[in-house]
Amino acid sequence: MEAFWGTLCVVKVQPPRYIVWSTNEVDLNDPFQRRWYIRQVLLYGREQDVRRLDKAELATLIDELRLPEPIYQLWKRYLSRSGYYAKG
């Protein structure tokens, strides 16, 4: 699997407690839960969790995730340099 949720056959995941501690299951087909989970991974995930993110999807969502400014700038710069983020 190229990305952890890059395919529609993955409906629900049981995230590690260090990423999500308020629920046992996240429905990645629900757009709100999907964005929330991606934000949680960026804030609290480990390297292996972040590597599973679909970078193209992340580039489309990065402006909506309301990340702390230093984390937002870090990811925006990375995605821009990698060719995923093309907004001005």
N, C-alpha and C positions, 0 to 999 in steps of 0.2 A: 504494500500500500504506500503510495508516494507521500500522501499526507494523512494524518490521523483521521481527519473528517473530510477528506477530499472526494469522498464517494457517498452517494445517497443511500447506500445500503446500511451505513452506520446511522442508527437512529438515536440511540441513547448510550451514554458512557457513564461509567462509575469513576469519577476523577479521584486522584489521590487527595488525601486530607490536607496536604500542604498547599494545594491549589484551591480547593473548594472545601470548606468545612461546614457550610450551612445546609447542604443537601447531599444525598447519596447518589443522585442520578441527575444528569443533564441531558436534555433532549436537543440534540444538535440540528434537528430539522426545524425547530422553532427559532426564527431569526433573532428574537430578543435574547434567548438563552445562549445561542451561538456566539453573538457579539460579546455577551457578558463573560462567557467561558474563555474566549480568546483574550479578553482583557485580563482575566484572572491568570491565565498562563503567562502573559507578558509581565505581570507584576510579581507573581509568586512561583512561577514554574522554574524547573531546573533545565539545564542544557538540553537534556533528552526530550523534555516536553516542548520546548521552544522549537527544536529541530523538526518536530512533527507538524508544525503549523504550515499551512498552505500559504506561501509568501505572496502569491498573486491575489489571493483572497484578502490577506492582511493588508495589502496595498490599497484595496478598494475600501477597507473599513477603518484604516488608521485614523482618519480625521474625525470619525464618529465615536471613538472609544473613550474619549475624555481621560486620557492618560496624564499623569504628572508631566509637566513640560520637559524635564530632562529626558525622561523615557520616550516621550513622543518624538523629540528632536533626534534622539539616537536612532530610533526605528525609521523615521522619515528619511534620514540621511542614508542609512543602510539600504532601504528599499529603493531610493533614488539612484544610488550608485550601482545597485544590482540590476537596474532597468525595470523594476516593478512599478515604481511610483513615478508618474510623469506629470503630476499637477504642478502648477507654477508656484 
